[in-house]
Amino acid sequence: MIDVMYFAWVRERIGLPKETIETRAETVADLVEELKSREERYAMAFADVSALRVAVDQELSDFDAPLSGVREIAFFPPMTGG
């Protein structure tokens, strides 16, 4: 089981701040594809992953990061200064 957290407009599109899912995905990219195939709201949220950042167990990561042993994934738009 992996906790998946959504922030900012990702959360708004999906309609959830967090969910716990069971997945067979091997990488973050695989997980994104799995989520996109669930429902239209996920497909919309993950339509352009270049507009997203991901953290794996609270560390910034890449979409090709492996999920083995991971407990938490967070998706969010890039941070801006100000």
N, C-alpha and C positions, 0 to 999 in steps of 0.2 A: 504494500500500500504506500502511496505517495501523496503527500499533501500538495495540492496545486493552488497557488495564490495568484489573484489577479488584481492589478492596480490601475487607477485612473480610467482612461477610456476603454481599456480591455475589460475591466470589471463592469463598466456600464453596458457594454455590448453583450457580455455573457450573462449579466444579471446576478452574478454571485461574487462575493469577495474571496471565497475559498471553498474547495471541495477535496475530499479524499477519494482517490481513485485507485483501482487495481488495473495494472497495465502490463502488457508484454513488450512494450517498447524498449528498444535497446539504447536509444539516444534521445536527446531532447527533440530533435527533428522528427523522429518516429512518433514521439508522443504528440507533437503538434498535428501530424497527419491523422493520428488516431482521434484526437479531439475534433478536428475539422470534419471528420466523417460522421460524428455524432449527430449534430444538428446544425441548422443554418446559422444560428447565433455564434457558434464556435467558428464556423467557416468565415463569417464576416470579421470576427475579432482577429483571426490569424490569416486573413487574406494577403497581407503584405508583411511578412516577418522581418523585412529589412527595416520596418518602422518600430520594431520591438527589441527589447533587451531581455535577457534571461539571467536569473541567479539560481545556482544549484547549491543547496544547503547554505544559503546566504553569502555565496561568493559569485561575483560576476563570471559568466561563462559564455561559451559558444553553443550554437544549436547542434553541433556535432558531439557535445559532451556525452559520455556514457551515463546511463542511469543506474548501473549496478550499485546497490548499497545506498542510493540516494533516498533521503527522507522528505525533502521539500524542494519544490520548484516554484519560482515566482516569475511572472511575466509582467512587464511594465514598459511604457514608452521611455525613450531616452530622457535623461534628466537635463534640464536647462538651468543655467546660472541666472542670478538676478537678485 
